[in-house]
Amino acid sequence: MSGTPERYGSEAIPAGIAAFRDLAEDDIEAIVHYWYTSGDDYLAYLGIDKTRLGAPDDTIARFRRALRDGDPDQRSLAFAITLDERLVGYTLLNRYAPDNNFSHWHLIDPVARRTGISTALYPHRIAMYCDVCDMTRLTHQTRPRNIGVNRMLDKFVPVAETVWVDDPDGIAEPGEFNHRHVTREDVPKLFKILRNLGER
């Protein structure tokens, strides 16, 4: 969308103010740097298919297509994750039908990891997806070995199944994945869980 990127939910965490906004063209260079300088061991741990990842120009094109343009039928939507207004990551929503959607979440700045930002923004993340499109259900597709992301999601939504997936969403290789489903109707409950976590 043209003009100033729209801003969405925010949450105060010890490291600063965590928030979302629309991804901008100027953000793409940092995302490309993340994917092509993180090293083969890191990509292997994430289970990335390097063929699907492609060359830097492929990633640039993929994210340009995901910059929000106001089209209600836009298939991919990209949002920046910020900490004190500094880009530290992104989330990408891939849409196939109102009840068939997948999202991806990457903290591209290592400083933002293990700050609690993913937990703090999780309810805002689902609410944001619901606000910008007709999504009624989202499926989280995560590798069981990714302890950090699974531990975060465990706080909000249970694993529905663990299955082998030949053609996972995004740029992942085939493998075993946890599937979790969250719906538009779950959003108030997610915020309640977040508040309860903060009171512990």
N, C-alpha and C positions, 0 to 999 in steps of 0.2 A: 504494500500500500504506500502511496506517496505521502510526503510530509514527515512529521515527527512520528517515530514508531509508537504504537499504542502500548500503554503500560497496564499490567494486570496485578495479581495479588503480590503482597510482600509480607515479610515476617522478620521480626528482630531476633537475631541469634547472637551469641557472645562475640562472634567474629565481625558483626556488622549487620546491615540491612540487606537481607536476601530478597530478591524480587525477580519478576518476569517482565519482559517486553517483547515486542515483535523483533525477530532477527532482522538486521539491516545488512545491506550490501557490504559495508565496511567491516562487518564481523566475520565474513567468510574467510578472509586470509588467515585469521587465527585458528579457525577450525581446520583448514587445510594443513597448517603447520602442525597441529596436534596429530592428525592422522598419518603424516608422512615423516615425522621425526620421532615418534614414540618407540620405534624399534620393533623388530620381528618378534621378540619374546613377549612383549606387551600385547601385540596384535594376536599372537597365538593364544595367550591367556584369555583374551576376550572372545576367541573363536571366530575371528574375522576371516572371511574368504577374500583373499587379496585380489582375486580375479573380479569379484563383485565390487570391491573397493575401487579398482581401476587406477587410473593415473590422476594426478592433481586436477587436470582440466575436467575430468569426469566428476570429481567431487564438487568443483566450483559450479558446474552446470546443475548438479543435483540440488545444491542449496539455493541457487538462483531460482530454480523452479519452485522451491518451497517458501520463498519470501511471500508473505501474505499480500494478495492482490485484490481482495474483496470478492473474488469469485466464490459463490457458495458451494460450487462443485470442485474446488481445488483439492487435489488428491493428497498432497503433502503440505504440511504447515510447520514452519520452523519458528522457534521462540528462543530468545537469549535468556540465560540464567545470569543474573548479576549479583555482585556483592559490593555494597556501597557504590552502586552504579558502574562498577567495573565488570566487563565480560569475564565470566569464569567457566561458562559451559553453555550447553544448549540442550533443548529437547525437540524432538521431531515427531509429529503425529502423522501416521500414514492411514488414510481413510479408504475403505472399500465399500462400506454400507453403514447405516446408522448403528447396527449392532455388531459390526465387524471392523475393528480398528486396533492398531498396534502403535505403541509409542517407544521411543528410544531416548536415553538420558545419558549424557556424558559431561563430566566435569573436566574441562580441558586444561584447567590451571590446577596443578597438584596442591597448591596452597589451600584451595577450597575444599579439598577432600578431608574427611574425618572432622568436619566442623559442625555437623548436624544439619547442613543446608538441605540435603535431600529429604530428610524427615520433615523439616520445618516447612518446606515448600510442597510436599506431596499433596495435601488437600487442595491447595491453590492450583496446583498443576491440573488435577482432574476437573476442578471448577472452570478453569480457563479453557480447557478443551471443549467443555460443554457450552461455554459462552460463545465460542466463535464458530461452532458448527452444530449439526444435528446429531452428534454422537449420542447414542443411548447406552452403549456398552463398549468398554475397552478391555483388551486382553494384554496382560503383561507376559512376555515370553523371555524368561531369564534362564541362564545356565545354572544348574545346581551348584557348580563349583564357585560361582561368583558369590562368595559369602556375604560381602558387604551389602550388595543390592538386595539379596534375599532377606537379610536380617532387617533391613529397613522396611521392606514390603510386608514382612511378617507382622509388623505393628498394626497394619491397616487392613490387609486382605489375605485370606488363607490360600494356600496352593489348592487348585481344583484338581490338577492331574500332573503327573510327570511322564512325558512321552518322548519318543524319538520323532524328530521332525526332519523330513527330507528337504523341505524348501522353506526355511524360516524366513520371517520378515526381515527386510533390510539387507545388510551386507554380511550376515552371519553364515558360517558353514553349517551343513547338516549336523545334527547332534541331538543330545538329550536336553530337554527344556522343561522347566516348570511353567505351567500356565495358571494364571490367576485372572479372574474377571471382576471388574468393577463397573458399576452402572451409574447413570445420572442420579438415580434415587439415593445412591450411597453417599453423595457429597456431604449432606449435613452430618452424617455419622462420622465421616472422616475428620471433619473439623472438631467434633466432640472428642474423638480419640486424641487428636493433637493437643487439645487443651488439657485433657487428662494427663498426657505425658508431661506437660509442662508443670503440672502441680505435684509431681512426684518428688 
